[in-house]
Amino acid sequence: MRILDKYILKNITLSYLFILLLFTGLYLLIDIFSSFSDILKNKPSLIIIAKYYLFHLPLIIRRISPSALLLGVLYTYSNLGKNNELISIRTSGISSLRVAYPAIFLAIFISCSVFFLQEKLLIQSQSQAENIKNQYIEKEIKESEIRNLAFNTSDSIFFIETFLPKEKKLENVTIIKQNAKGNFLKKIYCRMIKYEKDKWIGYNLIEYNQEDTGRIKEAPRNISRKTIDLPKKPNELAFEKSMFVEFTPLIKLKKQINDLKKVAIGKRLRKVKIEFYKKIALPFSHLFLIIGVLPIALEIKKKKATFAAIGIGFLFSFLYTTMDSMSIALGKSGIILPFFSAWLAPLFFLSIGITGLILIR
């Protein structure tokens, strides 16, 4: 059995790495052509471009790895079926479920590796990539408006309704000041904050002092103009939204959830919870996709097995992505709970796959 496991595992691994390399190359080509006008305009050196895509690589791998593994598994098992090797294995008394073990093991290993990459490497690498992009490739902020931005600094939580990057201006901002223990000390409402002479200036502020429980201690103060302690520059804030949504580690998202519970911002809390659960589920989409497709992969016996595997792989990836996007949208609308919003597609594919494996056993 060890010989069989190694044989299947080797073929899946080689197929996965080849497809991952192929998809990465296609991704880079598409991205280079989409940024070609900026590259010609700003003329960054080849070293700068190479460094940008090197730092961008972890994000590319995280995005395309599940589909690469899915196609690798389908290709390997469909070839075993086409060459009648699966029939020989079954006639020797080995069940289909046992033949699936190498694929499941590899899916778990890759899922754990991508989870580590997501939590430990992704935010640093993507920060470096965006810094290079802003300094040498694009050199200007293209977004005209960013809405519903939220982030933490060392002692404050910022909730920004509208950010106008080109005007270097924030509108309708709520700032929560807190101490080292996480207790709230002060709440500040700002009609507008503008970046002037390398610092942020707030206009038309209302300031509340709070007790540890969150209750207001005294009457609010109206302030016409005040310097805001915000260590981020406008171009860094333009990246903050994508950083929060996609790259923030789970531990920071958990802190954000606890902070939002204290200030009772329900809509924002629901979205952050969805992102938190989604970031747990996302790396393990390798496992859910593989288990979901294994019953089909083990039954492909066509002569044109390669084309069948590719077609089934793209179909499964499309169905998984569509279901996941729909459930996330339902969760953000408040129709289903945040946990089920993030886990509906994974649990569906997991249940379908386990049922199929039991039936063909």
Secondary structure, DSSP 8 states (H G I E B T S, - for coil): -HHHHHHHHHHHHHHHHHHHHHHHHHHHHHHHHHTHHHHHHH---HHHHHHHHHHHHHHHHHHHHHHHHHHHHHHHHHHHHHTTHHHHHHHTT--HHHHTHHHHHHHHHHHHHHHHIIIIIHHHHHHHHHHHIIIIIS-S---S-EEEEEEE-SSEEEEEEEEETTTTEEEEEEEEEE-TTS-EEEEEEEEEEEEETTEEEEEEEEEEEB-TTS-B-S--EEEEEEEE-----HHHHHHHHHIIIII--HHHHHHHHHHHHHHT-HHHHHHHHHHHHHHHHGGGHHHHHHHHHHHHHTT---TTHHHHHHHHHHHHHHHHHHHHHHHHHHHHTTSS-HHHHHHHHHHHHHHHHHHHHHHH-
